[in-house]
Amino acid sequence: MKIGKILTISNMSISVLLEYREVAKRDTIYVEHGGEKIFFEIAYVEGAVARAIPIGPIYGLKKGLDVFLKPGGLQVEYSDNILGHVFGAFGETIDNSVIENPVTKNIYEKNLSMAEIDVQGEILKTGIKALDFFAPMQKGFKMGLLGGAGIGKTVLIKELINNVYKGSGSNSVFVGIGERSREGRELIDDMLESNLLEKLGIVFGQMGENAMSRSRAAQTGLTIAEYLRDEKYQDVLLFIDNIYRFLQANSEISAELGNMPIESGYSTTLLTEISEVMERINSTDTGSITSFQAIYIPADDITDLAVNSIMTHLDGQVVLSRSVAEKGIYPAVDVFNTTSKLISIDGVGERHFKLVEKAIAHFARYAELEEIVAVLGIDELAEDDMNIFYRTRKMRNYFTQPMFVTEHFTGIPGQFVALEDVLRDTEDILDGRYDHYDEADFSYIGAIEQR
């Protein structure tokens, strides 16, 4: 259906003189040029003029070309075919595959009502000792995932995908926002090698693509996750890498539209944009979406406005530390900065809460004792401090874990460890039950009784 003609063209937008006025924000329009259709999304409408952002390259366009409305807007597959495929930010497959008889849905369509949201979701059991103990998650939680390159973030993501699938039969969704194409290829190859690709839906808005692609990847990935939650009644894990780049892309779009930026060049609609994404990550009576969101912190400035706007929505964070990884401890969880709002007596019970407090106190004292030992030697410690020193080292080693997805590298069978086993083992280590054991006996095991 023809709606008007191109009025003006710039690098990242066009203006359309409307003949048909029944168009609105987020409608998809297109121009036919060179035998192809070039798509745009309407950003706003003012009177008889609409401003639209291109979904792809706009080379060769000129003023006066006819503009048409695409029924249904931006859509992505909404069926079991989402698994094992890699989608672009606008719902198209980008892995050279073809989906026969597609069933699609608009990427903006789903919004839960207050009555549908379940805020008393069950605990999500990951079987990973360090996460279930220090950062327990309720279904529907939004967790930050912070860590640099080369310290095990991808391995942890793969293990979570594997464990949640084995534990509850639920699938996962990975959304790459601003990913390098090389990183995307590596992820796909890793998932194939670990036999996880068929359990996963993947969406990429790659770094080399325009701001619209990087922005809309989040909405497309959420629609795929909602299919698994609402139609398959699953407890879905959603990984977003990197949520900061979503806001960065929206700032680029806002600047192109001529909107006045706020602090650090961010869009005036920053809070609305992140809220729109976060509000779609929730638990219902029949399923849930629990998210892990990698966060880039510009110039390591934790007070950055975009970082703060993301953090206000999070229910906790898992921080991976290079200094921990350098000790050969994987997953390299930084226990001091890894948090969950569930860590309270009401959230996890008195026993778990007090064990976390005691473990953190031991780790803190151990850090002080390490410096003393380095200067004076272990023999200078008092008996109580010596107990803390050795028990903490055993506990630190205990929170390592053999992963299912690394079995073919390490030769150590993966372990899924129940939380009750973790609580009992941690309690026994801290109470001195295993004082006569060597600390090496606790490295890369599951539950102690299953050694």
Residue pairs with C-beta under 8 A, 6 or more apart in sequence:
1 20
1 68
1 69
1 71
2 19
2 20
2 66
2 67
2 68
2 69
3 16
3 18
3 19
3 20
3 23
3 29
3 67
3 68
3 69
4 16
4 17
4 18
4 19
4 20
4 50
4 66
4 67
5 16
5 17
5 19
5 63
5 64
5 65
5 66
5 67
6 14
6 15
6 16
6 17
6 31
6 61
6 62
6 63
6 64
6 65
6 67
7 14
7 15
7 16
7 17
7 49
7 63
8 14
8 15
8 63
9 58
9 61
9 62
9 63
10 256
11 256
12 53
12 54
12 210
12 211
12 252
12 253
12 256
13 43
13 51
13 52
13 53
13 54
13 256
13 257
14 40
14 51
14 52
14 54
14 58
14 61
15 49
15 50
15 51
15 52
16 29
16 49
16 50
16 51
16 52
16 67
17 48
17 49
18 45
18 48
18 49
18 50
20 69
21 48
23 29
23 42
23 45
23 50
23 69
24 42
24 45
25 42
25 43
25 44
25 45
26 41
26 42
26 73
26 74
26 108
27 41
27 42
27 69
27 70
27 73
28 39
28 40
28 41
28 42
28 55
28 69
28 70
28 72
28 73
28 74
29 39
29 40
29 41
29 42
29 50
29 52
29 67
29 68
29 69
29 70
30 37
30 38
30 39
30 40
30 67
30 68
30 70
31 37
31 38
31 40
31 61
31 65
31 66
31 67
31 68
32 38
32 65
32 66
32 68
33 60
33 61
33 65
34 60
38 54
38 55
38 56
38 57
38 58
38 61
39 54
39 55
39 56
39 70
39 90
40 52
40 53
40 54
40 55
41 52
41 53
41 55
41 73
41 74
41 212
41 216
42 50
42 51
42 52
43 51
43 52
43 53
43 253
43 257
44 50
44 51
44 257
45 51
51 257
53 211
53 212
53 253
53 256
53 257
54 210
54 212
55 74
55 90
55 210
55 212
55 213
56 210
57 210
72 104
72 106
73 106
73 107
73 108
74 90
74 91
74 106
74 107
74 108
74 216
74 219
74 220
75 91
75 104
75 105
75 106
75 107
76 82
76 87
76 90
76 91
76 104
76 105
76 107
76 203
76 220
76 223
76 224
77 85
77 87
77 91
77 99
77 102
77 103
77 104
77 224
78 103
78 104
78 105
78 223
78 224
78 227
78 231
79 102
79 103
79 227
80 232
81 99
81 102
81 103
82 201
82 224
82 227
82 228
83 171
83 198
83 199
83 200
83 201
84 197
84 198
84 200
85 93
85 95
85 97
85 99
85 201
85 202
86 93
86 94
86 95
86 97
86 188
86 202
86 203
86 204
87 93
87 94
87 201
87 202
87 203
87 204
87 220
87 224
88 94
88 203
88 204
88 205
88 213
88 220
89 203
89 204
89 205
89 209
89 212
89 213
89 214
89 215
89 216
89 217
89 220
90 213
90 216
90 220
91 104
91 107
91 220
93 99
94 204
95 188
105 223
105 227
106 223
107 216
107 219
107 220
107 222
107 223
108 219
109 223
110 222
110 223
110 226
110 230
110 280
111 279
111 280
112 279
112 280
112 282
112 284
116 284
116 285
117 140
117 282
117 283
117 284
118 140
118 282
118 283
118 284
118 285
118 288
119 140
119 283
121 138
121 139
121 140
121 141
121 283
121 288
122 138
122 139
123 136
123 137
123 138
123 139
123 342
123 419
124 137
124 138
124 139
124 141
124 164
124 235
124 288
124 290
125 132
125 167
125 418
125 419
126 132
126 137
126 160
126 163
126 164
126 167
127 163
127 167
127 415
127 416
127 417
127 418
128 156
128 159
128 160
128 163
128 331
128 401
128 417
129 398
129 399
129 401
129 417
129 422
130 331
130 333
130 335
130 338
130 399
130 401
131 137
131 318
131 331
131 333
132 417
132 419
132 422
133 352
133 355
133 356
133 359
133 399
133 419
133 422
133 423
133 426
134 333
134 335
134 338
134 340
134 343
134 356
134 359
135 143
135 316
135 317
135 318
135 333
135 338
135 339
135 340
135 343
136 340
136 342
136 343
136 347
136 348
136 352
136 419
137 143
137 290
137 315
137 316
137 340
137 342
138 283
138 290
138 315
138 342
139 235
139 283
139 288
139 290
140 281
140 282
140 283
140 288
140 289
140 290
141 290
141 291
141 315
141 316
141 340
141 342
142 278
142 281
142 290
142 291
142 293
142 313
142 314
142 315
143 290
143 291
143 292
143 293
143 314
143 315
143 316
143 317
143 318
143 340
144 292
144 293
144 294
144 295
144 310
144 311
144 314
144 316
144 317
144 318
145 153
145 156
145 157
145 239
145 241
145 292
145 293
145 294
145 295
145 317
145 318
145 320
146 294
146 295
146 297
146 317
146 318
146 319
146 320
146 337
147 153
147 294
147 319
147 320
147 321
147 332
148 320
148 322
150 322
150 325
151 320
151 321
151 322
151 324
151 325
151 332
152 320
152 325
152 330
152 331
152 332
153 294
153 320
154 187
154 190
155 330
155 331
155 403
155 405
155 406
156 318
156 320
156 331
157 174
157 239
157 292
158 190
158 191
158 194
158 196
158 403
158 405
159 331
159 403
159 404
159 405
159 414
160 172
160 237
160 292
161 172
161 196
161 199
161 200
161 237
162 194
162 196
162 199
162 404
162 405
162 414
163 404
163 416
164 170
164 172
164 235
164 237
165 171
165 172
165 196
165 199
166 404
166 416
167 416
168 234
168 235
169 234
170 228
170 234
170 235
170 236
170 237
171 199
171 200
171 201
171 228
171 232
171 234
171 236
172 199
172 200
172 201
172 236
172 237
172 238
172 239
173 200
173 201
173 202
173 203
173 221
173 224
173 225
173 228
173 236
173 237
173 238
173 239
174 187
174 200
174 201
174 202
174 203
174 221
174 239
174 241
175 202
175 203
175 204
175 217
175 218
175 220
175 221
175 222
175 238
175 239
175 240
175 241
176 183
176 184
176 187
176 202
176 203
176 204
176 205
176 206
176 217
176 241
177 205
177 214
177 217
177 218
177 240
177 241
177 242
177 243
177 245
177 246
177 249
178 205
178 206
178 207
178 214
178 242
178 245
178 248
178 249
179 187
179 204
179 205
179 206
179 207
179 241
179 242
180 206
180 207
181 206
181 207
181 208
184 204
184 206
187 202
188 197
188 202
191 197
191 200
191 202
194 405
196 405
201 221
201 224
201 225
201 228
203 217
203 220
203 221
203 224
204 217
205 213
205 214
205 215
205 216
205 217
205 218
205 249
206 213
206 214
207 214
211 249
211 250
211 252
211 253
211 256
212 249
212 253
213 249
214 245
214 246
214 248
214 249
215 246
215 249
215 250
215 253
217 246
218 240
218 243
218 246
218 277
219 277
221 238
221 240
222 238
222 277
222 280
222 281
222 289
225 236
225 238
225 289
226 280
226 289
228 234
228 236
228 287
229 235
229 236
229 284
229 286
229 287
229 288
229 289
230 284
230 286
230 287
232 287
233 286
233 287
234 287
235 287
235 288
235 290
236 287
236 288
236 289
236 290
237 290
237 291
237 292
238 281
238 289
238 290
238 291
238 292
239 291
239 292
239 293
239 294
240 246
240 291
240 292
240 293
240 294
241 293
241 294
242 293
242 294
242 295
242 296
243 274
243 277
243 293
243 294
243 295
243 310
244 295
244 296
244 297
244 298
244 306
244 307
244 310
245 296
246 273
246 274
246 277
247 266
247 267
247 270
247 273
247 274
247 306
247 309
247 310
248 306
250 267
250 269
250 270
250 273
251 261
251 265
251 266
251 267
251 270
253 267
254 261
254 267
254 268
254 269
255 261
255 265
255 267
259 267
259 268
260 268
261 267
261 268
262 268
262 270
262 305
263 305
264 304
264 305
264 306
266 305
266 306
267 273
270 305
270 306
270 309
271 309
274 309
274 310
274 313
275 313
278 313
280 289
281 289
281 290
281 291
282 288
282 289
283 289
283 290
292 318
293 310
293 314
295 307
295 310
295 311
297 304
297 307
298 304
298 306
298 307
301 307
311 317
315 340
315 341
315 342
316 338
316 339
316 340
316 341
316 342
317 337
317 338
317 339
318 333
318 338
319 333
319 334
319 337
319 338
320 331
320 332
320 333
320 334
321 332
321 333
321 334
321 337
322 332
324 332
324 333
324 334
325 332
329 396
329 397
329 399
329 400
330 400
330 401
330 403
331 400
331 401
333 399
335 359
335 360
335 363
335 399
336 360
336 363
336 364
340 347
341 347
342 348
343 353
343 356
344 353
345 353
347 353
348 356
351 423
352 419
352 423
355 423
355 426
355 427
355 430
358 430
359 395
359 426
359 430
362 388
362 391
362 392
362 395
362 430
363 392
363 395
363 396
365 385
365 388
365 392
366 388
366 389
366 392
366 393
366 396
369 381
369 385
369 388
369 389
372 380
372 381
373 380
373 381
373 389
378 386
378 389
381 389
387 432
387 435
390 435
390 439
391 429
391 430
391 432
391 435
393 439
394 429
394 434
394 437
394 439
394 442
395 426
395 429
395 430
395 442
397 439
397 440
397 442
397 443
398 425
398 426
398 429
398 442
398 445
398 448
400 442
400 443
400 444
401 415
401 417
401 444
401 446
402 410
402 412
402 413
402 414
402 415
402 444
402 445
402 446
403 410
403 414
404 414
404 416
405 414
406 412
406 414
407 413
407 414
410 444
412 444
415 445
415 446
415 447
415 450
416 446
417 446
417 447
418 447
421 446
421 447
421 448
421 449
422 447
425 447
425 448
428 434
428 448
429 442
434 442
434 448
441 451
442 448
445 451
